Amino acid sequence: MSQPPAFPAEVGGYRIDILVAGYPGKSTQNGGIGWSTVVLLRGHGRVILLDTGGFGVRKPLMHRLQVLGLTPADVTDLLLSHAHWDHIVNYQLFPQARLYIGRIEMDWARSMPPGETAVPEMYVEALSREPGLTLLEEGDEVFPNLRVEMGPGHTLGHLVFVLTGDTHDVIFAQDAAKTRAEFVSKRTDMTIDAALSEATIEKMWSLLRAREGNILLPGHDLPMILVDGEVRLVGQRDAGILASFGMSLEDQTVFDLSATA
């Protein structure tokens, strides 16, 4: 590849915007922070969101849509990679959108006892009753040039979406490979089945290597490409925490989390 790809990108008849960039971190004391990747695809007469993020991204997500001249009502379709809270709980913000999730994933998520996984039980139950819900299977071409691949491990029915372009493909891995560290090491944090996750990552390696210039988007990290066999990140992280440790609202401490590597 002569030049690294940049977003927004044009692939397969879609413009791809990363509305929320995933972040590869979690709290040292309070569990996951759930900063997950949310992607917008526009093309072939559709306005598609891939995942919706968690509660904490509602305001930035709405703002970034507005900057692009869109309202929630303009979104025609929501593709949900899996049923964890940081990927699905905002689906109700898009009342005009058709909903898509894996059939195996929905059955698995509805069977989970409360508190044992990151499945938001009441949201999954409400989602299962949505009249506009379509349950996807491996090999489905859900939209032109966009097909479904199974990616189990992180959850039982996790979906990976592959967008085929003229010169290269984009693999939307989401939490099947959350970070570059997981993808490169083939070891996963937070998986219900480590062997399934490893097999899924091997599959995604094959998808990434299938065509020169292919791009892989993880669920909690920057996009990745292969350069001379090495996995390189695309773009820069932009993250931080603003803490109020002082005696006034003006007395604030900024922790810059925009590490590059």
PyMOL commands that set and color helices and strands:
alter all, ss='L'
color gray80, all
select helices_A, chain A and resi 55-67+72-74+85-93+103-111+121-128+175-177+180-185+194-209
alter helices_A, ss='H'
color red, helices_A
select strands_A, chain A and resi 9-11+14-20+38-43+46-50+77-79+98-102+133-136+141-143+146-150+159-164+169-174+215-218+224-227+230-233+240-243+253-256
alter strands_A, ss='S'
color yellow, strands_A
deselect
rebuild
show_as cartoon
